[in-house]
């Protein structure tokens, strides 16, 4: 990156991609998650030399609280999640968090990839999907298509646009939740745990 791009890399909605090819929310979301977790993130970059990101978190001697332990125990080990997110850095971060907490995770960069992945699977336990994605299939459209096959599918939408009127019209039922970017890993795991704790959705 040149100096101008480097200075703006973590700004929400800043992107060097052509119109319609990127939202500029990937690095902003990562920055938000790291900051909310008490850490810091920085980058070193120059044209022709590559880019290096450094993330630091404070050490903590504290043991997990009772509530935190209950959240972990509430998550069913081995459950299968379809993770659909077009921003690669965020997708990889969420993948690591979910796998580390015992989930089987299938990833897709957009709705079309997600639908193709599902042609080889009988069912999944949870769909985690961005709301706005390139490729012509949005998160709500993806969820609607998958619920034709699996009506009781749990769906967790993630979005940097907040709870808009459009979303409120399409997010419905106890089997569907919305998590607004940026969010912490604890918020993600707590929301996922709560969705499984309510039992079989419907």
C-alpha positions as CSV (number, residue, x, y, z in Angstrom):
1,X,0.0,0.0,0.0
2,X,1.1,3.5,-0.5
3,X,1.1,6.0,2.4
4,X,-2.3,7.4,1.6
5,X,-4.0,4.0,1.4
6,X,-2.2,2.8,4.6
7,X,-3.4,5.8,6.6
8,X,-7.0,5.0,5.6
9,X,-6.9,1.2,5.6
10,X,-9.1,0.8,8.8
11,X,-11.7,3.4,7.8
12,X,-15.2,2.0,7.4
13,X,-16.3,1.9,3.7
14,X,-12.9,2.8,2.4
15,X,-11.8,0.5,-0.4
16,X,-9.5,0.6,-3.4
17,X,-11.7,-2.0,-5.2
18,X,-13.9,-0.9,-8.1
19,X,-17.5,0.1,-7.3
20,X,-19.6,-3.0,-6.5
21,X,-16.6,-5.2,-5.8
22,X,-16.0,-4.4,-2.1
23,X,-17.7,-2.7,0.8
24,X,-14.6,-1.5,2.7
25,X,-15.8,-3.1,5.9
26,X,-13.3,-6.0,6.2
27,X,-10.4,-4.3,8.0
28,X,-12.8,-1.9,9.8
29,X,-14.6,-4.9,11.3
30,X,-11.3,-6.6,12.3
31,X,-10.1,-3.3,13.9
32,X,-13.4,-3.1,15.8
33,X,-13.2,-6.7,17.1
34,X,-9.6,-6.3,18.2
35,X,-10.3,-2.9,19.9
36,X,-13.4,-4.3,21.7
37,X,-11.3,-7.1,23.0
38,X,-8.8,-4.7,24.5
39,X,-6.1,-5.2,21.8
40,X,-4.4,-3.1,19.2
41,X,-3.8,-3.7,15.5
42,X,-1.2,-2.0,13.3
43,X,0.2,-2.5,9.8
44,X,3.4,-2.0,7.9
45,X,3.2,-1.8,4.1
46,X,5.0,-0.4,1.1
47,X,4.5,-1.0,-2.6
48,X,6.4,-4.0,-3.8
49,X,7.3,-5.2,-0.2
50,X,4.0,-6.6,0.9
51,X,1.9,-5.9,4.0
52,X,2.3,-7.1,7.6
53,X,-0.4,-6.8,10.2
54,X,0.4,-7.0,13.9
55,X,-2.2,-7.7,16.6
56,X,-1.6,-7.5,20.3
57,X,-3.9,-8.5,23.2
58,X,-3.2,-7.8,26.9
59,X,-2.4,-10.9,29.0
60,X,-5.0,-11.7,31.7
61,X,-4.5,-13.9,34.7
62,X,-8.3,-14.1,35.3
63,X,-10.2,-17.3,35.0
64,X,-13.4,-17.4,33.0
65,X,-16.4,-16.4,35.0
66,X,-19.3,-18.7,35.6
67,X,-21.3,-17.0,32.9
68,X,-18.5,-17.4,30.4
69,X,-18.1,-21.1,31.2
70,X,-21.9,-21.6,30.8
71,X,-21.7,-20.0,27.4
72,X,-19.0,-22.4,26.3
73,X,-20.8,-25.4,27.6
74,X,-24.0,-24.3,25.8
75,X,-22.4,-24.6,22.4
76,X,-22.8,-28.1,20.9
77,X,-19.5,-29.6,20.0
78,X,-19.4,-30.8,16.4
79,X,-22.3,-28.7,15.1
80,X,-22.0,-27.8,11.4
81,X,-22.0,-24.1,10.4
82,X,-22.1,-22.6,6.9
83,X,-20.2,-19.3,7.1
84,X,-20.9,-16.9,4.2
85,X,-18.9,-13.7,4.2
86,X,-17.3,-11.9,1.2
87,X,-14.6,-10.0,3.2
88,X,-11.8,-12.6,3.3
89,X,-10.0,-11.3,6.5
90,X,-13.2,-11.3,8.5
91,X,-14.2,-14.7,7.1
92,X,-10.9,-16.2,8.1
93,X,-11.1,-14.7,11.6
94,X,-14.6,-16.0,12.2
95,X,-13.5,-19.4,10.8
96,X,-10.7,-19.7,13.4
97,X,-12.9,-18.6,16.3
98,X,-15.6,-21.1,15.4
99,X,-13.3,-24.1,14.7
100,X,-11.4,-23.3,18.0
101,X,-14.7,-23.6,19.8
102,X,-15.6,-27.0,18.4
103,X,-17.6,-26.3,15.3
104,X,-17.4,-27.9,11.9
105,X,-17.3,-25.0,9.5
106,X,-17.9,-24.7,5.7
107,X,-17.0,-21.3,4.3
108,X,-18.2,-19.4,1.2
109,X,-17.3,-16.0,-0.2
110,X,-20.8,-15.3,-1.4
111,X,-24.3,-16.6,-1.8
112,X,-23.6,-18.5,-5.0
113,X,-20.7,-20.4,-3.4
114,X,-22.8,-21.2,-0.4
115,X,-25.6,-22.7,-2.5
116,X,-23.1,-24.8,-4.4
117,X,-21.6,-26.0,-1.2
118,X,-25.0,-27.1,0.1
119,X,-25.6,-29.4,-3.0
120,X,-23.2,-31.9,-1.4
121,X,-24.6,-31.7,2.1
122,X,-27.8,-33.1,3.7
123,X,-28.2,-30.4,6.3
124,X,-26.4,-27.8,8.5
125,X,-27.1,-26.7,12.1
126,X,-26.6,-22.9,11.5
127,X,-26.1,-20.4,8.7
128,X,-24.0,-17.4,9.5
129,X,-24.2,-14.9,6.6
130,X,-23.4,-11.4,5.8
131,X,-26.6,-9.5,4.7
132,X,-25.1,-7.6,1.7
133,X,-22.9,-9.6,-0.6
134,X,-21.7,-9.5,-4.2
135,X,-22.8,-12.0,-6.8
136,X,-26.5,-11.4,-6.9
137,X,-27.6,-13.5,-3.8
138,X,-28.0,-11.6,-0.6
139,X,-27.9,-13.1,2.9
140,X,-31.8,-13.1,3.3
141,X,-32.1,-14.6,-0.2
142,X,-29.6,-17.3,0.7
143,X,-31.5,-18.1,3.9
144,X,-34.8,-18.3,2.1
145,X,-33.4,-20.7,-0.5
146,X,-31.8,-23.0,2.2
147,X,-35.0,-22.9,4.3
148,X,-36.9,-24.4,1.3
149,X,-34.9,-27.6,2.1
150,X,-34.5,-27.1,5.8
151,X,-37.4,-25.0,7.2
152,X,-36.1,-25.0,10.8
153,X,-32.7,-23.8,9.9
154,X,-31.1,-21.4,12.4
155,X,-29.8,-18.2,10.7
156,X,-27.4,-15.6,12.2
157,X,-27.1,-12.5,9.9
158,X,-24.1,-10.2,10.4
159,X,-24.0,-6.7,9.0
160,X,-22.2,-3.4,9.2
161,X,-25.3,-1.5,8.1
162,X,-27.3,-1.8,11.3
163,X,-31.0,-2.8,11.8
164,X,-32.5,-1.1,8.7
165,X,-36.1,-1.2,7.8
166,X,-35.3,-3.7,5.0
167,X,-33.6,-6.0,7.5
168,X,-36.5,-5.8,10.0
169,X,-38.8,-6.9,7.2
170,X,-36.7,-10.0,6.4
171,X,-35.4,-11.0,9.8
172,X,-38.1,-12.9,11.6
173,X,-38.7,-15.7,14.1
174,X,-36.8,-17.1,17.0
175,X,-34.5,-19.0,14.6
176,X,-33.1,-15.8,13.1
177,X,-30.8,-13.2,14.7
178,X,-28.8,-10.2,13.6
179,X,-25.4,-9.3,14.9
180,X,-24.1,-5.8,13.9
181,X,-20.5,-5.3,12.9
182,X,-18.2,-4.7,14.6
183,X,-18.7,-7.4,17.3
184,X,-16.4,-9.2,19.7
185,X,-15.7,-12.9,19.7
186,X,-17.6,-13.2,23.0
187,X,-20.7,-11.6,21.4
188,X,-20.5,-14.0,18.5
189,X,-20.2,-17.1,20.7
190,X,-22.9,-15.9,23.1
191,X,-25.3,-15.3,20.3
192,X,-24.6,-18.6,18.7
193,X,-24.9,-20.4,22.1
194,X,-28.3,-18.6,22.7
195,X,-29.6,-19.7,19.3
196,X,-28.8,-23.4,20.1
197,X,-30.1,-23.1,23.7
198,X,-33.6,-22.2,22.6
199,X,-33.9,-25.7,21.3
200,X,-35.2,-26.7,17.9
201,X,-36.2,-23.6,16.0
202,X,-39.5,-23.3,14.2
